[in-house]
Amino acid sequence: MSMRKKLSLPGALLLAATLASPLALSAEEPNEIAGMAVGLTAGNMWFVPIKAISVVMGLTGGAVSFVLSGGNADLTQQIWRDTTEGPYLITPEVARKAVGERPEIQK
């Protein structure tokens, strides 16, 4: 069997599986999708660097608190947990949760 036939068989199976699976239908309008993409991108331009700074400061602050508190590991872990928990990106789910349930934007 030639190399070309060996490579085309998995590709054909993948194509058949993709076409056979049901497509997800969405009631969202293109303007809504574009608006959400622009909003998420603009939000993440600010959120990601601020989150990175927060994590670095939290890790540093936790280490300093360990030294200054005489080895209080619970305090250090609490500081680290509070500053390193997600989310690390604004996703559509995070944005919807922040906005709340609004009937005019329901699917």
Protein Blocks (a to p, Z undefined) as FASTA:
>chain_A
ZZklmmmmmmmmmmmmmmmpccdddfbdfklmmmmmmmmmmmmmmmmmmmmmmmmmmmmm
mmmmmmmnoopaklmmmmmmmmmpccfbdcfklmmmmnopcfklcZZ
